[in-house]
Amino acid sequence: MRMHIAAIMTFTVACSVAACSKAPNAAPPSVAVAPVAPMHNYVLEQNGEYGYQPSVSEQERQQGVGQVPLIMVRYFGKQHGEYRLRATADGQTTETTCKEPCTYVKEALLIDGNPVQSQTMQNTPGTLIYAVMADAINGQLNPYKEAP
């Protein structure tokens, strides 16, 4: 008998937790849904440019800098098998290109649209350029178009 009462009590508790006593037409309980994370890495899209938030360097932190300005990137699409983008920061324009799988990127410093210095480096996960190139490869960026 004790076992039978314990089984009934367990069923009653489980049934009330599972809302067994609800009327058939009762509305389902509301469920909080977490916002879906964006599928891209940029934090701002403005006038065809994409803003990426660089991290604060240790030196900047020691100087009391809490955050640094966004790096605005213009994506120019895939040309001759290479993803191409340009970013201007501190008055300097850098063009970055890579071929899939973009293990390495080539960066060129431009003056009047002409490369004056370039370097090739590993495209390391966790870096800003890795985030930009991932967005380009994954189709998250639209090619930049000059305003008429």
C-alpha positions as a Markdown table, in Angstrom:
| # | Residue | x | y | z |
|---|---|---|---|---|
| 1 | Met | 0.0 | 0.0 | 0.0 |
| 2 | Arg | 2.8 | 2.4 | 0.9 |
| 3 | Met | 4.5 | 1.7 | -2.5 |
| 4 | His | 1.2 | 2.4 | -4.2 |
| 5 | Ile | 0.7 | 5.8 | -2.4 |
| 6 | Ala | 4.4 | 6.7 | -3.2 |
| 7 | Ala | 3.8 | 5.9 | -6.9 |
| 8 | Ile | 0.6 | 8.0 | -7.0 |
| 9 | Met | 2.4 | 10.9 | -5.3 |
| 10 | Thr | 5.3 | 10.7 | -7.8 |
| 11 | Phe | 2.8 | 10.6 | -10.7 |
| 12 | Thr | 0.9 | 13.6 | -9.3 |
| 13 | Val | 4.1 | 15.7 | -8.9 |
| 14 | Ala | 5.3 | 14.7 | -12.4 |
| 15 | Cys | 1.9 | 15.4 | -13.8 |
| 16 | Ser | 1.7 | 18.9 | -12.3 |
| 17 | Val | 5.2 | 19.7 | -13.5 |
| 18 | Ala | 4.3 | 18.6 | -17.0 |
| 19 | Ala | 1.0 | 20.5 | -16.8 |
| 20 | Cys | -1.1 | 17.4 | -17.1 |
| 21 | Ser | -4.1 | 19.1 | -15.6 |
| 22 | Lys | -4.3 | 21.8 | -18.3 |
| 23 | Ala | -7.4 | 22.1 | -20.3 |
| 24 | Pro | -7.0 | 20.9 | -23.9 |
| 25 | Asn | -7.4 | 24.4 | -25.4 |
| 26 | Ala | -5.1 | 26.2 | -22.9 |
| 27 | Ala | -2.3 | 28.2 | -24.3 |
| 28 | Pro | 1.1 | 26.7 | -24.1 |
| 29 | Pro | 3.4 | 28.2 | -21.5 |
| 30 | Ser | 5.5 | 31.1 | -22.8 |
| 31 | Val | 9.2 | 30.3 | -23.4 |
| 32 | Ala | 11.9 | 32.9 | -23.4 |
| 33 | Val | 13.9 | 32.6 | -26.6 |
| 34 | Ala | 17.5 | 33.8 | -26.6 |
| 35 | Pro | 18.4 | 36.2 | -29.4 |
| 36 | Val | 20.1 | 34.6 | -32.4 |
| 37 | Ala | 23.7 | 35.6 | -32.7 |
| 38 | Pro | 24.6 | 37.3 | -35.9 |
| 39 | Met | 26.3 | 35.2 | -38.6 |
| 40 | His | 28.8 | 37.9 | -39.3 |
| 41 | Asn | 31.7 | 39.5 | -37.4 |
| 42 | Tyr | 31.2 | 43.1 | -38.2 |
| 43 | Val | 29.5 | 45.4 | -35.7 |
| 44 | Leu | 28.3 | 48.1 | -38.1 |
| 45 | Glu | 27.3 | 48.4 | -41.7 |
| 46 | Gln | 27.2 | 52.0 | -43.0 |
| 47 | Asn | 27.1 | 53.3 | -46.6 |
| 48 | Gly | 28.6 | 50.0 | -47.9 |
| 49 | Glu | 31.4 | 49.9 | -45.4 |
| 50 | Tyr | 31.7 | 47.4 | -42.6 |
| 51 | Gly | 33.0 | 48.3 | -39.2 |
| 52 | Tyr | 35.1 | 45.9 | -37.2 |
| 53 | Gln | 36.0 | 46.5 | -33.5 |
| 54 | Pro | 39.7 | 46.0 | -32.9 |
| 55 | Ser | 40.8 | 45.0 | -29.5 |
| 56 | Val | 42.7 | 47.3 | -27.2 |
| 57 | Ser | 46.4 | 46.6 | -27.1 |
| 58 | Glu | 48.2 | 46.1 | -23.8 |
| 59 | Gln | 50.1 | 49.4 | -24.3 |
| 60 | Glu | 46.8 | 51.2 | -24.9 |
| 61 | Arg | 45.3 | 49.6 | -21.8 |
| 62 | Gln | 48.3 | 50.9 | -19.7 |
| 63 | Gln | 47.7 | 54.4 | -21.1 |
| 64 | Gly | 44.1 | 54.2 | -19.9 |
| 65 | Val | 42.5 | 53.7 | -23.3 |
| 66 | Gly | 39.2 | 51.8 | -22.9 |
| 67 | Gln | 38.3 | 51.3 | -26.6 |
| 68 | Val | 39.6 | 52.2 | -30.0 |
| 69 | Pro | 37.8 | 53.4 | -33.1 |
| 70 | Leu | 36.2 | 50.9 | -35.5 |
| 71 | Ile | 38.2 | 49.9 | -38.5 |
| 72 | Met | 36.0 | 50.6 | -41.6 |
| 73 | Val | 36.4 | 48.1 | -44.4 |
| 74 | Arg | 35.4 | 48.3 | -48.0 |
| 75 | Tyr | 34.9 | 44.9 | -49.6 |
| 76 | Phe | 35.6 | 44.8 | -53.4 |
| 77 | Gly | 34.5 | 41.2 | -54.0 |
| 78 | Lys | 36.4 | 38.3 | -55.4 |
| 79 | Gln | 38.6 | 39.2 | -58.4 |
| 80 | His | 40.8 | 36.7 | -60.2 |
| 81 | Gly | 40.2 | 34.2 | -57.5 |
| 82 | Glu | 41.2 | 36.6 | -54.7 |
| 83 | Tyr | 39.1 | 38.3 | -52.0 |
| 84 | Arg | 40.0 | 42.0 | -52.0 |
| 85 | Leu | 39.3 | 44.6 | -49.4 |
| 86 | Arg | 40.6 | 48.0 | -48.3 |
| 87 | Ala | 40.7 | 49.6 | -44.9 |
| 88 | Thr | 41.7 | 53.1 | -44.0 |
| 89 | Ala | 43.0 | 53.8 | -40.5 |
| 90 | Asp | 45.2 | 56.7 | -39.2 |
| 91 | Gly | 45.3 | 58.2 | -42.7 |
| 92 | Gln | 46.8 | 55.0 | -44.2 |
| 93 | Thr | 45.0 | 52.8 | -46.7 |
| 94 | Thr | 45.8 | 49.1 | -46.7 |
| 95 | Glu | 44.6 | 46.6 | -49.3 |
| 96 | Thr | 44.3 | 43.0 | -48.2 |
| 97 | Thr | 43.9 | 40.0 | -50.5 |
| 98 | Cys | 43.8 | 36.3 | -50.1 |
| 99 | Lys | 42.9 | 33.1 | -52.0 |
| 100 | Glu | 40.7 | 30.4 | -50.5 |
| 101 | Pro | 41.2 | 28.9 | -48.0 |
| 102 | Cys | 42.9 | 32.2 | -47.0 |
| 103 | Thr | 45.5 | 30.6 | -44.8 |
| 104 | Tyr | 47.8 | 33.5 | -45.7 |
| 105 | Val | 46.9 | 37.1 | -46.5 |
| 106 | Lys | 48.8 | 39.7 | -48.4 |
| 107 | Glu | 48.6 | 43.3 | -47.1 |
| 108 | Ala | 49.8 | 46.2 | -49.2 |
| 109 | Leu | 50.1 | 49.8 | -48.0 |
| 110 | Leu | 48.7 | 52.1 | -50.7 |
| 111 | Ile | 49.6 | 55.7 | -51.6 |
| 112 | Asp | 47.4 | 57.3 | -54.2 |
| 113 | Gly | 46.0 | 53.8 | -54.9 |
| 114 | Asn | 49.4 | 52.4 | -55.7 |
| 115 | Pro | 51.1 | 49.8 | -53.5 |
| 116 | Val | 54.3 | 51.0 | -51.9 |
| 117 | Gln | 55.0 | 48.3 | -49.4 |
| 118 | Ser | 53.6 | 44.8 | -49.0 |
| 119 | Gln | 53.9 | 41.8 | -46.8 |
| 120 | Thr | 52.4 | 38.3 | -46.6 |
| 121 | Met | 51.4 | 36.8 | -43.3 |
| 122 | Gln | 49.5 | 34.0 | -41.7 |
| 123 | Asn | 45.8 | 34.6 | -41.3 |
| 124 | Thr | 45.5 | 33.7 | -37.6 |
| 125 | Pro | 42.2 | 32.9 | -36.0 |
| 126 | Gly | 41.2 | 35.5 | -33.5 |
| 127 | Thr | 42.7 | 38.4 | -35.4 |
| 128 | Leu | 40.7 | 41.2 | -37.0 |
| 129 | Ile | 41.7 | 40.4 | -40.5 |
| 130 | Tyr | 40.7 | 36.7 | -39.9 |
| 131 | Ala | 37.2 | 38.0 | -38.9 |
| 132 | Val | 36.9 | 40.2 | -42.0 |
| 133 | Met | 38.1 | 37.4 | -44.4 |
| 134 | Ala | 35.7 | 34.9 | -42.8 |
| 135 | Asp | 32.8 | 37.3 | -43.5 |
| 136 | Ala | 34.0 | 37.7 | -47.1 |
| 137 | Ile | 34.3 | 33.9 | -47.7 |
| 138 | Asn | 31.0 | 33.2 | -46.0 |
| 139 | Gly | 29.2 | 35.7 | -48.2 |
| 140 | Gln | 28.4 | 38.2 | -45.4 |
| 141 | Leu | 29.8 | 41.2 | -47.2 |
| 142 | Asn | 28.4 | 43.0 | -50.3 |
| 143 | Pro | 30.9 | 44.5 | -52.7 |
| 144 | Tyr | 31.5 | 48.3 | -52.2 |
| 145 | Lys | 30.0 | 50.6 | -54.8 |
| 146 | Glu | 31.1 | 54.2 | -55.1 |
| 147 | Ala | 28.3 | 56.7 | -54.6 |
| 148 | Pro | 27.2 | 58.4 | -57.8 |
